[in-house]
Amino acid sequence: MKSFVAERGVLAVSLAGHDKGRTFAIIKADGEYAFIADGAARSVDKPKRKKLKHLKPLNITLDLDRLNPGTLTDGDLRRAIEAELKEMGG
């Protein structure tokens, strides 16, 4: 499976683990790992570290700094992900 270049704000679906099938936003990336959160199961303050090969990127990027300038909250992130998925039709 091909990994991808992770960028802050990209939405990705988990392909493995107990969170398989859930959509997350990449909070930050470091080499072959991404730190992901969804504002519900995983908070922005405690993102999950996940290998890039276990994530499938969606063609959607959130501007995390613009959602709530200064401090990104779990509610802001959760609402932004839900809105993008609804717009996408899923």
N, CA, C and O atoms as a GROMACS GRO file, in nm:
protein
  360
    1MET      N    1   0.084  -0.117   0.000
    1MET     CA    2   0.000   0.000   0.000
    1MET      C    3   0.089   0.124   0.000
    1MET      O    4   0.187   0.130   0.074
    2LYS      N    5   0.055   0.222  -0.082
    2LYS     CA    6   0.132   0.344  -0.093
    2LYS      C    7   0.094   0.441   0.016
    2LYS      O    8  -0.024   0.463   0.043
    3SER      N    9   0.195   0.500   0.080
    3SER     CA   10   0.165   0.606   0.175
    3SER      C   11   0.164   0.737   0.097
    3SER      O   12   0.197   0.739  -0.022
    4PHE      N   13   0.126   0.844   0.161
    4PHE     CA   14   0.114   0.972   0.094
    4PHE      C   15   0.186   1.078   0.175
    4PHE      O   16   0.226   1.054   0.289
    5VAL      N   17   0.202   1.195   0.116
    5VAL     CA   18   0.263   1.306   0.188
    5VAL      C   19   0.152   1.374   0.267
    5VAL      O   20   0.060   1.432   0.209
    6ALA      N   21   0.162   1.367   0.396
    6ALA     CA   22   0.058   1.422   0.483
    6ALA      C   23   0.079   1.571   0.504
    6ALA      O   24   0.191   1.618   0.525
    7GLU      N   25  -0.030   1.644   0.497
    7GLU     CA   26  -0.027   1.787   0.523
    7GLU      C   27  -0.133   1.821   0.627
    7GLU      O   28  -0.236   1.754   0.636
    8ARG      N   29  -0.107   1.924   0.703
    8ARG     CA   30  -0.200   1.969   0.806
    8ARG      C   31  -0.335   2.004   0.743
    8ARG      O   32  -0.342   2.077   0.644
    9GLY      N   33  -0.441   1.950   0.801
    9GLY     CA   34  -0.576   1.982   0.757
    9GLY      C   35  -0.638   1.883   0.659
    9GLY      O   36  -0.758   1.889   0.634
   10VAL      N   37  -0.558   1.792   0.604
   10VAL     CA   38  -0.612   1.694   0.509
   10VAL      C   39  -0.701   1.596   0.585
   10VAL      O   40  -0.666   1.549   0.693
   11LEU      N   41  -0.817   1.566   0.527
   11LEU     CA   42  -0.905   1.465   0.587
   11LEU      C   43  -0.863   1.329   0.534
   11LEU      O   44  -0.830   1.314   0.416
   12ALA      N   45  -0.864   1.230   0.622
   12ALA     CA   46  -0.824   1.095   0.585
   12ALA      C   47  -0.911   0.994   0.658
   12ALA      O   48  -0.958   1.018   0.770
   13VAL      N   49  -0.931   0.880   0.594
   13VAL     CA   50  -1.009   0.771   0.652
   13VAL      C   51  -0.911   0.667   0.705
   13VAL      O   52  -0.815   0.631   0.637
   14SER      N   53  -0.936   0.618   0.826
   14SER     CA   54  -0.853   0.515   0.885
   14SER      C   55  -0.880   0.382   0.816
   14SER      O   56  -0.995   0.342   0.799
   15LEU      N   57  -0.774   0.312   0.778
   15LEU     CA   58  -0.786   0.184   0.710
   15LEU      C   59  -0.762   0.065   0.802
   15LEU      O   60  -0.790  -0.048   0.764
   16ALA      N   61  -0.710   0.089   0.922
   16ALA     CA   62  -0.676  -0.020   1.012
   16ALA      C   63  -0.693   0.024   1.158
   16ALA      O   64  -0.687   0.142   1.190
   17GLY      N   65  -0.714  -0.074   1.243
   17GLY     CA   66  -0.726  -0.048   1.385
   17GLY      C   67  -0.870  -0.037   1.430
   17GLY      O   68  -0.963  -0.055   1.350
   18HIS      N   69  -0.890  -0.007   1.559
   18HIS     CA   70  -1.026  -0.001   1.613
   18HIS      C   71  -1.105   0.117   1.557
   18HIS      O   72  -1.227   0.120   1.568
   19ASP      N   73  -1.035   0.213   1.498
   19ASP     CA   74  -1.100   0.331   1.440
   19ASP      C   75  -1.120   0.318   1.288
   19ASP      O   76  -1.147   0.418   1.220
   20LYS      N   77  -1.108   0.197   1.236
   20LYS     CA   78  -1.121   0.171   1.092
   20LYS      C   79  -1.252   0.228   1.038
   20LYS      O   80  -1.359   0.205   1.095
   21GLY      N   81  -1.243   0.302   0.928
   21GLY     CA   82  -1.361   0.358   0.865
   21GLY      C   83  -1.397   0.497   0.912
   21GLY      O   84  -1.481   0.562   0.849
   22ARG      N   85  -1.336   0.546   1.019
   22ARG     CA   86  -1.365   0.680   1.070
   22ARG      C   87  -1.284   0.784   0.994
   22ARG      O   88  -1.175   0.754   0.945
   23THR      N   89  -1.338   0.903   0.984
   23THR     CA   90  -1.271   1.013   0.916
   23THR      C   91  -1.206   1.105   1.018
   23THR      O   92  -1.268   1.143   1.117
   24PHE      N   93  -1.081   1.139   0.994
   24PHE     CA   94  -1.002   1.224   1.083
   24PHE      C   95  -0.938   1.337   1.004
   24PHE      O   96  -0.926   1.330   0.882
   25ALA      N   97  -0.898   1.441   1.074
   25ALA     CA   98  -0.818   1.548   1.014
   25ALA      C   99  -0.675   1.530   1.063
   25ALA      O  100  -0.653   1.497   1.180
   26ILE      N  101  -0.580   1.553   0.975
   26ILE     CA  102  -0.440   1.547   1.015
   26ILE      C  103  -0.405   1.678   1.085
   26ILE      O  104  -0.417   1.786   1.026
   27ILE      N  105  -0.363   1.667   1.209
   27ILE     CA  106  -0.328   1.784   1.289
   27ILE      C  107  -0.183   1.823   1.262
   27ILE      O  108  -0.150   1.941   1.248
   28LYS      N  109  -0.098   1.722   1.254
   28LYS     CA  110   0.041   1.744   1.214
   28LYS      C  111   0.097   1.612   1.164
   28LYS      O  112   0.041   1.506   1.189
   29ALA      N  113   0.207   1.621   1.093
   29ALA     CA  114   0.269   1.501   1.037
   29ALA      C  115   0.418   1.504   1.067
   29ALA      O  116   0.479   1.610   1.080
   30ASP      N  117   0.475   1.384   1.077
   30ASP     CA  118   0.617   1.375   1.102
   30ASP      C  119   0.669   1.247   1.041
   30ASP      O  120   0.654   1.139   1.098
   31GLY      N  121   0.730   1.258   0.925
   31GLY     CA  122   0.786   1.142   0.856
   31GLY      C  123   0.680   1.045   0.810
   31GLY      O  124   0.596   1.079   0.727
   32GLU      N  125   0.683   0.922   0.865
   32GLU     CA  126   0.587   0.821   0.822
   32GLU      C  127   0.464   0.816   0.912
   32GLU      O  128   0.381   0.726   0.898
   33TYR      N  129   0.452   0.911   1.003
   33TYR     CA  130   0.338   0.915   1.095
   33TYR      C  131   0.260   1.045   1.080
   33TYR      O  132   0.314   1.149   1.042
   34ALA      N  133   0.130   1.036   1.110
   34ALA     CA  134   0.045   1.154   1.116
   34ALA      C  135  -0.022   1.154   1.253
   34ALA      O  136  -0.049   1.048   1.310
   35PHE      N  137  -0.048   1.271   1.303
   35PHE     CA  138  -0.122   1.285   1.428
   35PHE      C  139  -0.262   1.331   1.388
   35PHE      O  140  -0.279   1.439   1.332
   36ILE      N  141  -0.361   1.248   1.418
   36ILE     CA  142  -0.496   1.270   1.369
   36ILE      C  143  -0.595   1.292   1.483
   36ILE      O  144  -0.578   1.240   1.593
   37ALA      N  145  -0.699   1.370   1.455
   37ALA     CA  146  -0.805   1.395   1.552
   37ALA      C  147  -0.935   1.416   1.477
   37ALA      O  148  -0.935   1.452   1.359
   38ASP      N  149  -1.046   1.392   1.546
   38ASP     CA  150  -1.176   1.416   1.485
   38ASP      C  151  -1.268   1.500   1.574
   38ASP      O  152  -1.381   1.530   1.537
   39GLY      N  153  -1.219   1.537   1.690
   39GLY     CA  154  -1.299   1.620   1.780
   39GLY      C  155  -1.401   1.541   1.861
   39GLY      O  156  -1.469   1.598   1.946
   40ALA      N  157  -1.413   1.412   1.836
   40ALA     CA  158  -1.508   1.328   1.910
   40ALA      C  159  -1.432   1.218   1.982
   40ALA      O  160  -1.409   1.227   2.102
   41ALA      N  161  -1.394   1.114   1.910
   41ALA     CA  162  -1.322   1.003   1.970
   41ALA      C  163  -1.178   1.043   2.004
   41ALA      O  164  -1.120   0.996   2.102
   42ARG      N  165  -1.121   1.130   1.923
   42ARG     CA  166  -0.984   1.179   1.945
   42ARG      C  167  -0.985   1.330   1.949
   42ARG      O  168  -1.025   1.395   1.853
   43SER      N  169  -0.941   1.387   2.060
   43SER     CA  170  -0.943   1.532   2.076
   43SER      C  171  -0.822   1.596   2.009
   43SER      O  172  -0.722   1.531   1.980
   44VAL      N  173  -0.834   1.725   1.986
   44VAL     CA  174  -0.726   1.802   1.926
   44VAL      C  175  -0.606   1.804   2.021
   44VAL      O  176  -0.491   1.805   1.976
   45ASP      N  177  -0.631   1.805   2.151
   45ASP     CA  178  -0.524   1.810   2.251
   45ASP      C  179  -0.448   1.678   2.262
   45ASP      O  180  -0.331   1.677   2.301
   46LYS      N  181  -0.514   1.566   2.229
   46LYS     CA  182  -0.451   1.434   2.238
   46LYS      C  183  -0.473   1.357   2.108
   46LYS      O  184  -0.547   1.259   2.106
   47PRO      N  185  -0.409   1.402   1.998
   47PRO     CA  186  -0.430   1.333   1.871
   47PRO      C  187  -0.367   1.194   1.870
   47PRO      O  188  -0.272   1.168   1.944
   48LYS      N  189  -0.420   1.107   1.786
   48LYS     CA  190  -0.368   0.971   1.772
   48LYS      C  191  -0.253   0.972   1.673
   48LYS      O  192  -0.261   1.035   1.568
   49ARG      N  193  -0.146   0.902   1.706
   49ARG     CA  194  -0.033   0.885   1.616
   49ARG      C  195  -0.061   0.761   1.532
   49ARG      O  196  -0.081   0.652   1.586
   50LYS      N  197  -0.063   0.779   1.400
   50LYS     CA  198  -0.098   0.668   1.312
   50LYS      C  199  -0.005   0.669   1.190
   50LYS      O  200   0.029   0.775   1.138
   51LYS      N  201   0.034   0.549   1.147
   51LYS     CA  202   0.119   0.538   1.029
   51LYS      C  203   0.041   0.583   0.905
   51LYS      O  204  -0.079   0.556   0.893
   52LEU      N  205   0.110   0.651   0.815
   52LEU     CA  206   0.046   0.701   0.694
   52LEU      C  207  -0.010   0.588   0.608
   52LEU      O  208  -0.110   0.606   0.539
   53LYS      N  209   0.055   0.471   0.612
   53LYS     CA  210   0.006   0.360   0.530
   53LYS      C  211  -0.130   0.308   0.578
   53LYS      O  212  -0.196   0.232   0.507
   54HIS      N  213  -0.171   0.348   0.699
   54HIS     CA  214  -0.300   0.307   0.753
   54HIS      C  215  -0.407   0.415   0.735
   54HIS      O  216  -0.515   0.407   0.794
   55LEU      N  217  -0.375   0.516   0.654
   55LEU     CA  218  -0.470   0.623   0.626
   55LEU      C  219  -0.492   0.638   0.476
   55LEU      O  220  -0.399   0.624   0.396
   56LYS      N  221  -0.616   0.666   0.439
   56LYS     CA  222  -0.649   0.694   0.298
   56LYS      C  223  -0.693   0.840   0.291
   56LYS      O  224  -0.796   0.876   0.347
   57PRO      N  225  -0.615   0.924   0.223
   57PRO     CA  226  -0.652   1.066   0.218
   57PRO      C  227  -0.775   1.090   0.131
   57PRO      O  228  -0.794   1.025   0.028
   58LEU      N  229  -0.857   1.183   0.174
   58LEU     CA  230  -0.969   1.228   0.093
   58LEU      C  231  -0.924   1.354   0.020
   58LEU      O  232  -0.825   1.415   0.059
   59ASN      N  233  -0.993   1.390  -0.082
   59ASN     CA  234  -0.955   1.507  -0.160
   59ASN      C  235  -1.013   1.634  -0.096
   59ASN      O  236  -1.070   1.718  -0.165
   60ILE      N  237  -0.998   1.645   0.036
   60ILE     CA  238  -1.053   1.758   0.111
   60ILE      C  239  -0.947   1.807   0.209
   60ILE      O  240  -0.886   1.728   0.280
   61THR      N  241  -0.927   1.937   0.210
   61THR     CA  242  -0.834   1.996   0.307
   61THR      C  243  -0.905   2.106   0.382
   61THR      O  244  -0.964   2.197   0.323
   62LEU      N  245  -0.900   2.098   0.514
   62LEU     CA  246  -0.957   2.202   0.600
   62LEU      C  247  -0.848   2.302   0.633
   62LEU      O  248  -0.733   2.265   0.651
   63ASP      N  249  -0.885   2.429   0.641
   63ASP     CA  250  -0.791   2.532   0.686
   63ASP      C  251  -0.807   2.541   0.838
   63ASP      O  252  -0.886   2.621   0.888
   64LEU      N  253  -0.731   2.459   0.909
   64LEU     CA  254  -0.747   2.449   1.054
   64LEU      C  255  -0.720   2.580   1.126
   64LEU      O  256  -0.781   2.607   1.229
   65ASP      N  257  -0.630   2.661   1.074
   65ASP     CA  258  -0.599   2.788   1.139
   65ASP      C  259  -0.711   2.890   1.121
   65ASP      O  260  -0.724   2.983   1.201
   66ARG      N  261  -0.791   2.872   1.018
   66ARG     CA  262  -0.899   2.965   0.990
   66ARG      C  263  -1.029   2.926   1.060
   66ARG      O  264  -1.116   3.011   1.080
   67LEU      N  265  -1.043   2.799   1.098
   67LEU     CA  266  -1.165   2.754   1.166
   67LEU      C  267  -1.193   2.836   1.290
   67LEU      O  268  -1.304   2.885   1.310
   68ASN      N  269  -1.094   2.850   1.373
   68ASN     CA  270  -1.106   2.928   1.495
   68ASN      C  271  -0.967   2.985   1.524
   68ASN      O  272  -0.886   2.919   1.590
   69PRO      N  273  -0.938   3.105   1.477
   69PRO     CA  274  -0.804   3.161   1.494
   69PRO      C  275  -0.762   3.158   1.641
   69PRO      O  276  -0.838   3.195   1.730
   70GLY      N  277  -0.642   3.114   1.664
   70GLY     CA  278  -0.589   3.106   1.800
   70GLY      C  279  -0.594   2.966   1.856
   70GLY      O  280  -0.490   2.903   1.876
   71THR      N  281  -0.714   2.918   1.882
   71THR     CA  282  -0.728   2.787   1.944
   71THR      C  283  -0.832   2.705   1.870
   71THR      O  284  -0.948   2.744   1.861
   72LEU      N  285  -0.790   2.592   1.818
   72LEU     CA  286  -0.882   2.500   1.752
   72LEU      C  287  -0.948   2.413   1.859
   72LEU      O  288  -0.879   2.346   1.936
   73THR      N  289  -1.080   2.414   1.863
   73THR     CA  290  -1.150   2.332   1.962
   73THR      C  291  -1.201   2.204   1.897
   73THR      O  292  -1.210   2.193   1.775
   74ASP      N  293  -1.233   2.108   1.982
   74ASP     CA  294  -1.289   1.981   1.933
   74ASP      C  295  -1.420   2.004   1.860
   74ASP      O  296  -1.446   1.941   1.757
   75GLY      N  297  -1.503   2.092   1.912
   75GLY     CA  298  -1.632   2.121   1.849
   75GLY      C  299  -1.615   2.181   1.710
   75GLY      O  300  -1.687   2.145   1.617
   76ASP      N  301  -1.521   2.273   1.696
   76ASP     CA  302  -1.494   2.334   1.565
   76ASP      C  303  -1.452   2.228   1.465
   76ASP      O  304  -1.501   2.224   1.352
   77LEU      N  305  -1.361   2.142   1.507
   77LEU     CA  306  -1.310   2.037   1.419
   77LEU      C  307  -1.420   1.938   1.382
   77LEU      O  308  -1.435   1.901   1.266
   78ARG      N  309  -1.497   1.895   1.481
   78ARG     CA  310  -1.605   1.799   1.458
   78ARG      C  311  -1.708   1.855   1.359
   78ARG      O  312  -1.749   1.785   1.266
   79ARG      N  313  -1.748   1.981   1.379
   79ARG     CA  314  -1.846   2.043   1.289
   79ARG      C  315  -1.790   2.059   1.148
   79ARG      O  316  -1.863   2.039   1.051
   80ALA      N  317  -1.664   2.095   1.136
   80ALA     CA  318  -1.602   2.113   1.004
   80ALA      C  319  -1.594   1.981   0.928
   80ALA      O  320  -1.622   1.976   0.808
   81ILE      N  321  -1.557   1.873   0.997
   81ILE     CA  322  -1.549   1.741   0.933
   81ILE      C  323  -1.689   1.696   0.890
   81ILE      O  324  -1.707   1.650   0.778
   82GLU      N  325  -1.788   1.710   0.979
   82GLU     CA  326  -1.925   1.671   0.947
   82GLU      C  327  -1.978   1.749   0.828
   82GLU      O  328  -2.043   1.691   0.740
   83ALA      N  329  -1.950   1.880   0.822
   83ALA     CA  330  -1.998   1.963   0.712
   83ALA      C  331  -1.935   1.919   0.579
   83ALA      O  332  -2.003   1.914   0.477
   84GLU      N  333  -1.806   1.889   0.581
   84GLU     CA  334  -1.738   1.847   0.457
   84GLU      C  335  -1.790   1.710   0.410
   84GLU      O  336  -1.810   1.690   0.290
   85LEU      N  337  -1.812   1.619   0.502
   85LEU     CA  338  -1.862   1.486   0.464
   85LEU      C  339  -2.006   1.496   0.412
   85LEU      O  340  -2.042   1.426   0.318
   86LYS      N  341  -2.087   1.583   0.473
   86LYS     CA  342  -2.224   1.600   0.427
   86LYS      C  343  -2.224   1.659   0.286
   86LYS      O  344  -2.301   1.616   0.200
   87GLU      N  345  -2.136   1.757   0.262
   87GLU     CA  346  -2.127   1.819   0.131
   87GLU      C  347  -2.079   1.718   0.026
   87GLU      O  348  -2.119   1.725  -0.090
   88MET      N  349  -1.993   1.625   0.069
   88MET     CA  350  -1.940   1.524  -0.019
   88MET      C  351  -2.045   1.415  -0.049
   88MET      O  352  -2.034   1.341  -0.146
   89GLY      N  353  -2.145   1.409   0.037
   89GLY     CA  354  -2.252   1.311   0.016
   89GLY      C  355  -2.236   1.186   0.100
   89GLY      O  356  -2.298   1.084   0.070
   90GLY      N  357  -2.153   1.191   0.204
   90GLY     CA  358  -2.136   1.072   0.285
   90GLY      C  359  -2.146   1.105   0.425
   90GLY      O  360  -2.134   1.017   0.510
   0.00000   0.00000   0.00000
